Amino acid sequence: MAYNFISIILGQFFLLMTTILASKVPAIIVFGDSSVDSGNNNQISTVLKSNFEPYGRDFYDKKPTGRFCNGRIPPDFISEAFGLRPFVPAYLDPAFNISDFAMGVCFASAGTGYDNATSDVLDVIPLWKEVEYYKEYQKKLRAYAGKKKAKYIIEEALYLVSIGTNDFLENYYSMQSRRASQYTEDQFQTFLLRLAQNFVKQIYQMGARKISLTGLPPMGCLPLERATNYISGNGDGCNEKYNNVAKHFNVMLGGLVQKLNKELPGIRVVFADAYNLLLQMIRKPSSYGFEVAGVACCGTGLFEMGYLCDSLNPLTCTDANKYIFWDAFHVTDKTNHIISNFLMKHVFRQFQ
């Protein structure tokens, strides 16, 4: 009898502690591009979509949701690590509503950037529109949960912001870029940094307090850029110019994080930098359980992304876990999991 009583008390205690710990981050709220888009592009008129096979073949029920991956993306893993759901739904997905979004919501759009000109390239959702959806979400949340609970969710949620790669690869470095004629590389980075600062201040004024700014990846090592490098006669290795730009921008972004933490009362901004981790994976794939780093799983692994990566492509690999990259631009579920675990351990532990 005493044993049963103690078991009940301990069970209630652990349940209480679990609730308290989980409540430190009651929701994951996501802004950004294809690295974190869980399906918003499905609902807009753009060619940049991934709601078809083989995308999602390792997701729940083998469902292609619009994630640019064979499985889950970082917000999904991070949400699960905080004791929330194992995925973060897209705001525009009609299969979900505010009762689902109260624990996490994604406003991200594949192909977008800090610069509005970036979203124009493939006609996707600009960052300012993601903020408008967030405002709409807040109204729905207050109506659903009440003002007090909604305020708590908004202020205690973890905001994941992953954006910037498209500003360079799809905008500044593209053949049709007008930004390249307006700005030097350094000036363009300063321009983007100002946009990033304005964005953080905007969502801060709307209640956001725990914010993660994700740095750029070694974008010169993406399969698409390596293939382009080879065709241009510069070898089949990474485009070091692009990597150096990414590293420089990350230093600037880290400085912005420090600046914002000093200037805005009550804010806690962190810099989620996985540049070196991903570069280590690419250079020593076997150390992380991978076999292939230079090409992607889908198709030839060189140029395929979106509609070029579909179920009719006979070259797609059978085991994505052997590959760092899923398509020519995006990493696999396994890579996302490794990166997410790294960020949970080294960046987000202060929020746990």
C-alpha positions in Angstrom: 0.0 0.0 0.0 2.8 2.4 1.0 4.7 1.5 -2.2 1.6 2.3 -4.3 1.2 5.6 -2.5 4.8 6.6 -3.1 4.5 5.6 -6.7 1.5 7.8 -7.2 3.2 10.7 -5.5 6.4 10.3 -7.6 4.3 9.9 -10.7 2.5 13.1 -10.0 5.8 14.9 -9.2 7.4 13.8 -12.4 4.3 14.8 -14.4 4.4 18.2 -12.8 8.1 18.6 -13.4 7.7 17.6 -17.1 4.9 20.1 -17.4 7.0 22.9 -15.8 10.0 22.1 -18.0 7.9 21.9 -21.2 6.2 25.2 -20.3 9.5 27.1 -20.6 9.0 26.9 -24.4 5.2 26.5 -25.0 5.5 26.9 -28.7 7.9 27.0 -31.6 7.3 29.8 -34.1 9.1 29.8 -37.4 10.1 32.4 -40.0 12.3 31.9 -42.9 12.9 30.0 -46.2 13.0 26.4 -47.5 15.3 25.3 -44.7 12.3 25.6 -42.4 9.2 25.8 -44.6 6.9 23.0 -43.6 4.5 23.5 -46.5 3.3 27.1 -46.9 4.4 27.2 -50.6 1.9 24.5 -51.3 -0.8 27.1 -51.0 0.6 29.8 -53.2 1.2 30.2 -57.0 4.9 29.4 -57.4 7.0 26.7 -59.1 9.1 26.3 -56.0 7.2 23.4 -54.3 8.0 19.9 -52.9 4.5 18.5 -52.1 5.2 15.4 -54.3 7.2 12.2 -54.1 10.0 11.4 -53.4 9.9 14.4 -51.0 8.6 13.3 -47.7 9.2 9.6 -48.3 10.7 9.2 -44.8 8.2 11.6 -43.1 5.2 10.3 -41.2 3.0 8.1 -43.4 5.6 8.8 -46.2 3.7 12.0 -46.8 5.2 14.8 -49.0 4.2 17.8 -47.0 6.0 20.6 -48.8 9.2 20.2 -46.7 12.3 20.3 -48.9 13.6 17.1 -47.4 13.0 13.3 -47.4 11.8 13.6 -43.8 11.8 16.3 -41.1 13.4 19.7 -40.9 15.1 21.4 -37.9 11.9 23.0 -36.4 10.3 19.6 -36.2 13.2 18.1 -34.3 13.6 21.1 -32.1 9.8 21.1 -31.3 10.1 17.5 -30.3 13.2 18.1 -28.1 11.3 20.7 -26.1 8.5 18.2 -25.4 6.1 19.6 -27.9 4.9 17.9 -31.1 7.3 16.1 -33.4 6.5 18.5 -36.2 5.6 22.2 -36.7 2.6 22.7 -39.1 2.5 25.3 -41.9 0.3 28.3 -41.2 -1.4 28.1 -44.6 -2.0 24.3 -44.5 -5.8 23.9 -44.4 -5.4 20.6 -42.5 -4.5 22.6 -39.3 -6.1 25.4 -37.3 -5.4 27.6 -34.4 -5.7 24.8 -31.9 -2.8 23.2 -33.6 -0.8 26.4 -34.1 -1.0 27.2 -30.4 1.9 24.8 -29.8 3.8 25.8 -32.9 3.4 27.4 -36.3 5.5 27.9 -39.4 5.3 31.1 -41.6 8.3 30.3 -43.7 8.3 30.2 -47.4 10.8 28.4 -49.6 12.8 30.8 -51.8 12.3 33.9 -49.7 15.0 36.2 -48.1 15.5 39.2 -46.0 15.4 41.3 -49.2 12.0 41.6 -50.9 13.7 41.3 -54.2 14.7 37.7 -53.3 11.0 36.6 -52.9 10.2 38.2 -56.3 12.6 35.8 -58.1 10.3 32.8 -57.7 7.1 34.6 -56.6 7.1 33.4 -53.0 6.0 34.9 -49.7 8.2 37.9 -48.7 9.4 38.2 -45.1 7.1 41.2 -44.6 4.1 39.0 -45.5 5.3 36.3 -43.0 5.1 39.0 -40.4 1.5 39.9 -41.5 0.5 36.3 -41.1 2.1 36.4 -37.6 -0.1 39.4 -36.7 -3.1 37.5 -38.0 -2.0 34.5 -35.9 -1.8 36.6 -32.8 -5.4 37.7 -33.2 -6.6 34.1 -33.7 -4.5 33.0 -30.7 -6.1 35.6 -28.4 -9.6 34.6 -29.5 -8.8 30.9 -29.0 -6.7 30.9 -25.8 -7.7 34.2 -24.1 -5.5 37.3 -23.8 -3.5 36.1 -20.8 -2.6 32.7 -22.1 -1.9 34.1 -25.6 0.5 36.7 -24.1 2.3 33.9 -22.3 2.6 31.8 -25.4 3.8 34.7 -27.5 6.4 35.9 -25.0 7.7 32.4 -24.0 7.7 30.8 -27.4 11.0 30.1 -29.2 11.2 32.0 -32.5 13.3 30.2 -35.1 14.5 32.4 -37.9 16.4 30.7 -40.8 16.9 32.9 -43.8 19.5 34.5 -46.0 21.0 31.9 -48.3 18.6 32.8 -51.1 19.5 36.5 -50.8 22.9 35.5 -52.1 22.4 32.5 -54.4 19.1 33.4 -55.9 19.4 37.1 -55.8 22.8 38.8 -55.6 24.8 36.2 -57.5 22.1 35.5 -60.2 22.7 36.6 -63.7 19.7 39.0 -63.7 20.6 40.6 -60.3 20.1 44.3 -60.0 21.4 44.2 -56.5 24.9 43.4 -57.8 24.9 46.6 -59.7 23.6 48.6 -56.7 25.9 47.1 -54.0 29.3 45.6 -53.5 29.3 42.3 -51.6 30.2 44.1 -48.4 27.5 46.7 -48.9 24.9 44.0 -49.7 25.7 42.2 -46.5 25.3 45.4 -44.5 22.0 46.0 -46.3 20.8 42.5 -45.3 22.0 43.0 -41.8 19.9 46.1 -41.5 16.9 44.2 -42.7 17.5 41.5 -40.2 17.8 44.0 -37.4 14.5 45.7 -38.4 12.8 42.3 -38.6 13.9 41.3 -35.1 12.8 44.7 -33.7 9.4 44.3 -35.4 8.6 40.9 -33.9 10.1 42.1 -30.5 7.6 45.0 -30.5 4.9 42.4 -31.1 5.9 40.3 -28.1 8.7 38.0 -29.2 11.4 37.6 -26.6 13.3 34.3 -27.3 14.7 34.5 -30.8 17.2 32.4 -32.7 18.9 33.8 -35.8 20.3 31.1 -37.9 23.6 31.7 -39.7 24.3 30.9 -43.3 25.6 27.3 -44.2 28.7 26.7 -46.3 26.7 27.6 -49.3 29.6 27.1 -51.7 29.5 23.4 -50.8 25.9 22.8 -51.9 25.8 20.2 -54.7 24.3 22.8 -57.1 27.2 25.2 -56.5 29.8 22.5 -56.7 28.3 21.3 -60.0 28.3 24.9 -61.3 31.9 25.3 -60.1 32.9 22.2 -62.1 31.1 23.4 -65.3 32.8 26.8 -65.1 36.2 25.0 -65.0 37.0 25.7 -61.4 37.2 22.1 -60.3 34.6 20.0 -58.5 35.2 21.3 -55.0 33.4 23.9 -53.0 33.1 27.4 -54.2 35.3 29.0 -51.6 34.2 32.5 -52.5 30.7 31.8 -51.5 31.9 30.0 -48.3 33.9 33.1 -47.4 31.0 35.4 -47.9 28.9 33.1 -45.7 31.5 33.1 -42.9 31.8 36.9 -43.1 28.1 37.4 -42.9 27.9 35.0 -40.0 30.4 37.1 -38.1 28.3 40.2 -38.8 25.1 38.3 -37.7 26.8 37.3 -34.5 27.6 40.9 -33.8 24.0 41.9 -34.4 22.9 39.3 -31.9 25.1 40.9 -29.2 23.9 44.4 -30.2 20.2 43.4 -29.9 20.7 41.8 -26.6 22.1 45.0 -25.2 19.6 47.3 -26.8 16.2 45.6 -26.3 15.1 45.0 -22.7 14.0 41.5 -21.9 15.1 40.0 -25.2 17.2 36.8 -25.5 18.6 36.5 -29.0 20.9 33.6 -29.8 23.0 32.9 -32.8 22.4 29.4 -34.2 25.6 28.7 -36.2 26.0 25.3 -37.7 28.4 26.4 -40.5 31.4 24.5 -39.1 29.4 21.4 -38.2 28.0 21.1 -41.7 31.4 21.8 -43.2 32.9 19.0 -41.0 30.2 16.6 -42.3 31.0 17.5 -45.9 34.8 17.1 -45.4 34.6 13.9 -43.2 31.3 12.3 -43.9 32.2 8.9 -42.5 32.7 10.5 -39.1 29.0 11.2 -39.0 27.8 8.0 -40.6 27.5 9.3 -44.1 29.0 7.8 -47.3 28.3 10.6 -49.9 28.9 14.3 -49.5 29.6 15.7 -52.9 26.2 15.0 -54.6 22.7 14.7 -53.4 20.3 11.7 -53.1 17.8 12.8 -55.6 18.5 12.3 -59.3 22.1 12.9 -60.4 22.5 14.8 -57.2 23.9 17.8 -59.0 21.1 20.1 -60.1 17.8 18.5 -59.1 15.5 20.4 -56.8 11.7 20.9 -56.6 10.0 19.6 -59.8 13.3 18.3 -61.1 13.4 16.0 -58.2 10.2 13.9 -58.7 9.1 10.3 -58.5 9.9 9.8 -62.2 13.6 10.4 -61.7 15.2 6.9 -61.9 18.5 7.9 -60.3 17.3 8.8 -56.8 19.1 6.9 -54.2 17.4 4.2 -52.1 18.9 5.1 -48.8 19.0 8.8 -48.0 20.7 8.1 -44.7 24.0 7.6 -46.6 23.8 11.1 -48.0 24.3 14.5 -46.4 22.2 16.3 -49.1 18.7 15.3 -50.2 18.5 17.5 -53.3 20.9 19.9 -54.8 20.1 22.6 -52.3 18.8 20.9 -49.1 20.1 18.4 -46.6 18.5 15.0 -45.6 16.4 14.2 -42.6 19.5 12.6 -40.9 21.6 15.7 -41.4 18.8 17.9 -40.1 18.6 15.7 -37.0 22.3 16.0 -36.3 22.3 19.7 -36.7 19.2 20.1 -34.5 20.8 18.0 -31.8 23.9 20.2 -31.9 21.8 23.3 -31.6 19.8 21.9 -28.7 23.0 21.1 -26.8 25.0 24.2 -27.6 22.6 27.0 -28.4 19.1 26.3 -27.0 20.0 24.7 -23.7 19.5 28.1 -21.9 15.8 27.8 -22.9 15.3 24.3 -21.6 
